[in-house]
Amino acid sequence: MLGQSALCLVSDGDRLPDRAGSLTPATAMGSALIERLRAAGHTYDVAPA
């Protein structure tokens, strides 16, 4: 995840949301990061508490 986040910041700057400040990775990189993580085989499930 860290590597894909770094690649997203370097390679996909034109696709990133127009935001500034202290942001979470999902807020800072939006769908560009999600697409990279899915392409790298990452999957996530939400389970009830």
PyMOL commands that place a pseudoatom at each C-alpha (Angstrom):
pseudoatom trace, name=CA, resn=MET, resi=1, chain=A, elem=C, hetatm=0, pos=[0.000, 0.000, 0.000]
pseudoatom trace, name=CA, resn=LEU, resi=2, chain=A, elem=C, hetatm=0, pos=[2.822, 2.377, 0.826]
pseudoatom trace, name=CA, resn=GLY, resi=3, chain=A, elem=C, hetatm=0, pos=[4.528, 1.730, -2.498]
pseudoatom trace, name=CA, resn=GLN, resi=4, chain=A, elem=C, hetatm=0, pos=[1.317, 2.196, -4.497]
pseudoatom trace, name=CA, resn=SER, resi=5, chain=A, elem=C, hetatm=0, pos=[0.598, 5.422, -2.592]
pseudoatom trace, name=CA, resn=ALA, resi=6, chain=A, elem=C, hetatm=0, pos=[4.047, 6.751, -3.472]
pseudoatom trace, name=CA, resn=LEU, resi=7, chain=A, elem=C, hetatm=0, pos=[3.649, 5.768, -7.133]
pseudoatom trace, name=CA, resn=CYS, resi=8, chain=A, elem=C, hetatm=0, pos=[0.245, 7.417, -7.199]
pseudoatom trace, name=CA, resn=LEU, resi=9, chain=A, elem=C, hetatm=0, pos=[1.650, 10.692, -5.874]
pseudoatom trace, name=CA, resn=VAL, resi=10, chain=A, elem=C, hetatm=0, pos=[4.517, 10.647, -8.372]
pseudoatom trace, name=CA, resn=SER, resi=11, chain=A, elem=C, hetatm=0, pos=[2.744, 9.323, -11.469]
pseudoatom trace, name=CA, resn=ASP, resi=12, chain=A, elem=C, hetatm=0, pos=[-0.895, 10.379, -11.145]
pseudoatom trace, name=CA, resn=GLY, resi=13, chain=A, elem=C, hetatm=0, pos=[-0.615, 13.980, -9.955]
pseudoatom trace, name=CA, resn=ASP, resi=14, chain=A, elem=C, hetatm=0, pos=[-2.960, 15.212, -12.672]
pseudoatom trace, name=CA, resn=ARG, resi=15, chain=A, elem=C, hetatm=0, pos=[-5.696, 12.769, -11.512]
pseudoatom trace, name=CA, resn=LEU, resi=16, chain=A, elem=C, hetatm=0, pos=[-5.545, 13.585, -7.790]
pseudoatom trace, name=CA, resn=PRO, resi=17, chain=A, elem=C, hetatm=0, pos=[-8.339, 15.537, -6.065]
pseudoatom trace, name=CA, resn=ASP, resi=18, chain=A, elem=C, hetatm=0, pos=[-7.706, 19.253, -5.561]
pseudoatom trace, name=CA, resn=ARG, resi=19, chain=A, elem=C, hetatm=0, pos=[-7.209, 19.253, -1.769]
pseudoatom trace, name=CA, resn=ALA, resi=20, chain=A, elem=C, hetatm=0, pos=[-4.546, 20.364, 0.696]
pseudoatom trace, name=CA, resn=GLY, resi=21, chain=A, elem=C, hetatm=0, pos=[-3.636, 19.869, 4.351]
pseudoatom trace, name=CA, resn=SER, resi=22, chain=A, elem=C, hetatm=0, pos=[-3.354, 16.785, 6.546]
pseudoatom trace, name=CA, resn=LEU, resi=23, chain=A, elem=C, hetatm=0, pos=[-5.344, 14.154, 4.667]
pseudoatom trace, name=CA, resn=THR, resi=24, chain=A, elem=C, hetatm=0, pos=[-5.850, 10.417, 4.786]
pseudoatom trace, name=CA, resn=PRO, resi=25, chain=A, elem=C, hetatm=0, pos=[-4.537, 8.516, 1.742]
pseudoatom trace, name=CA, resn=ALA, resi=26, chain=A, elem=C, hetatm=0, pos=[-8.088, 7.869, 0.504]
pseudoatom trace, name=CA, resn=THR, resi=27, chain=A, elem=C, hetatm=0, pos=[-8.980, 11.559, 0.727]
pseudoatom trace, name=CA, resn=ALA, resi=28, chain=A, elem=C, hetatm=0, pos=[-5.696, 12.740, -0.771]
pseudoatom trace, name=CA, resn=MET, resi=29, chain=A, elem=C, hetatm=0, pos=[-5.559, 10.320, -3.722]
pseudoatom trace, name=CA, resn=GLY, resi=30, chain=A, elem=C, hetatm=0, pos=[-9.157, 9.170, -4.196]
pseudoatom trace, name=CA, resn=SER, resi=31, chain=A, elem=C, hetatm=0, pos=[-9.987, 6.890, -7.098]
pseudoatom trace, name=CA, resn=ALA, resi=32, chain=A, elem=C, hetatm=0, pos=[-6.452, 7.002, -8.519]
pseudoatom trace, name=CA, resn=LEU, resi=33, chain=A, elem=C, hetatm=0, pos=[-5.184, 5.127, -5.448]
pseudoatom trace, name=CA, resn=ILE, resi=34, chain=A, elem=C, hetatm=0, pos=[-8.154, 2.747, -5.385]
pseudoatom trace, name=CA, resn=GLU, resi=35, chain=A, elem=C, hetatm=0, pos=[-7.496, 1.769, -9.018]
pseudoatom trace, name=CA, resn=ARG, resi=36, chain=A, elem=C, hetatm=0, pos=[-3.797, 1.165, -8.276]
pseudoatom trace, name=CA, resn=LEU, resi=37, chain=A, elem=C, hetatm=0, pos=[-4.548, -0.970, -5.209]
pseudoatom trace, name=CA, resn=ARG, resi=38, chain=A, elem=C, hetatm=0, pos=[-7.118, -3.082, -7.062]
pseudoatom trace, name=CA, resn=ALA, resi=39, chain=A, elem=C, hetatm=0, pos=[-4.694, -3.597, -9.960]
pseudoatom trace, name=CA, resn=ALA, resi=40, chain=A, elem=C, hetatm=0, pos=[-2.076, -4.766, -7.431]
pseudoatom trace, name=CA, resn=GLY, resi=41, chain=A, elem=C, hetatm=0, pos=[-4.533, -7.367, -6.078]
pseudoatom trace, name=CA, resn=HIS, resi=42, chain=A, elem=C, hetatm=0, pos=[-5.687, -5.643, -2.894]
pseudoatom trace, name=CA, resn=THR, resi=43, chain=A, elem=C, hetatm=0, pos=[-9.200, -6.434, -1.708]
pseudoatom trace, name=CA, resn=TYR, resi=44, chain=A, elem=C, hetatm=0, pos=[-11.004, -5.313, 1.429]
pseudoatom trace, name=CA, resn=ASP, resi=45, chain=A, elem=C, hetatm=0, pos=[-14.139, -6.567, 3.146]
pseudoatom trace, name=CA, resn=VAL, resi=46, chain=A, elem=C, hetatm=0, pos=[-16.228, -4.761, 5.717]
pseudoatom trace, name=CA, resn=ALA, resi=47, chain=A, elem=C, hetatm=0, pos=[-17.528, -7.052, 8.437]
pseudoatom trace, name=CA, resn=PRO, resi=48, chain=A, elem=C, hetatm=0, pos=[-20.044, -6.247, 11.168]
pseudoatom trace, name=CA, resn=ALA, resi=49, chain=A, elem=C, hetatm=0, pos=[-18.503, -5.472, 14.544]
for i in range(1, 49): cmd.bond("trace and resi %d" % i, "trace and resi %d" % (i + 1))
show_as sticks, trace
zoom trace
